Amino acid sequence: MVLVDTSVLIDYFKAADTKETALLDALLDAGVSILIGDLVLMELLQGVRSDEQVRLVLQELSVYPTITIGGPECTIQAAHHNRQLRGIGITPRKCIDTLIATRCILEDIPLHFSDRDFEPFVQHLGLARATLS
């Protein structure tokens, strides 16, 4: 099971040839369960320009389960993670990324991302990076 971040999905829908989109193809081909976070879906849809594109994105993603990112436990732990990183001189830039990383850490779900903002969560807080293994 892997949660796919907005950064990868944007490139995937643009048919960008990146190592992250190639890994997503490989994960899908291998039958790995893909999850879409509700906040990831929100980020993705707010960047879409037309109702037709919204319909197509929703149709494409409807085959994958959507998980709730927030909730009391996750938000409290995300604030703790934010303070931990700030304590070592790293200020997370986006609350949503902190919540996504925290949900993955709490549920032990690897995250597939290309956004460098997740790197401190990997290096210092135990976020698992998605791999094909």
MARROFI-488057 format. One line per 10 residues: number of its first residue (from 1); their letters; for each residue y, x, z of C-alpha. Coordinates in steps of 0.05 Angstrom, whole numbers. Layout:
! MARROFI-488057
NUM = A = Y/X/Z  ...
! end
This chain:
! MARROFI-488057
1 = MVLVDTSVLI = 0/0/0  69/27/-20  139/-2/-13  181/12/-75  255/26/-64  311/0/-107  326/70/-134  258/71/-168  259/-1/-191  327/6/-225
11 = DYFKAADTKE = 301/65/-266  235/28/-279  271/-33/-308  315/12/-350  252/46/-377  279/113/-353  230/170/-361  231/201/-291  178/230/-246  188/171/-200
21 = TALLDALLDA = 176/119/-255  115/158/-278  88/157/-207  100/82/-203  61/73/-268  5/116/-239  4/77/-173  0/11/-212  -55/38/-257  -94/61/-196
31 = GVSILIGDLV = -90/-9/-166  -47/11/-106  -16/-50/-73  59/-51/-85  107/-84/-37  178/-106/-50  226/-109/9  272/-170/14  332/-124/19  307/-83/-40
41 = LMELLQGVRS = 304/-148/-80  374/-165/-59  401/-96/-79  365/-101/-146  389/-172/-162  462/-159/-143  464/-106/-197  437/-153/-251  490/-179/-299  463/-245/-325
51 = DEQVRLVLQE = 423/-305/-302  372/-289/-356  363/-218/-328  355/-247/-258  301/-294/-283  264/-236/-317  268/-191/-256  243/-246/-210  187/-262/-258  166/-189/-264
61 = LSVYPTITIG = 167/-178/-188  136/-245/-169  66/-215/-173  81/-168/-114  86/-189/-42  155/-188/-11  162/-164/60  218/-176/109  255/-112/124  298/-132/184
71 = GPECTIQAAH = 282/-170/247  297/-153/319  247/-97/328  265/-63/263  340/-68/273  338/-40/343  293/17/320  338/29/259  398/37/305  357/87/346
81 = HNRQLRGIGI = 338/125/283  412/126/262  431/156/330  374/207/326  397/232/259  470/233/279  449/273/340  425/329/294  486/325/250  460/278/195
91 = TPRKCIDTLI = 498/213/184  458/162/145  502/133/90  473/63/83  450/14/136  402/-18/86  367/49/73  361/60/148  328/-8/155  281/4/96
101 = ATRCILEDIP = 260/72/123  251/44/193  208/-15/169  163/35/132  159/80/193  142/22/239  89/-7/193  63/61/169  78/43/97  93/99/48
111 = LHFSDRDFEP = 160/91/12  168/107/-62  240/128/-73  285/173/-113  346/164/-68  360/229/-31  386/188/28  314/178/51  299/253/57  324/259/129
121 = FVQHLGLARA = 276/203/149  219/242/117  239/308/147  257/286/217  229/217/232  160/215/199  174/170/139  115/177/92  131/191/19  89/153/-31
131 = TLS = 38/196/-68  -22/183/-112  -80/207/-71
! end
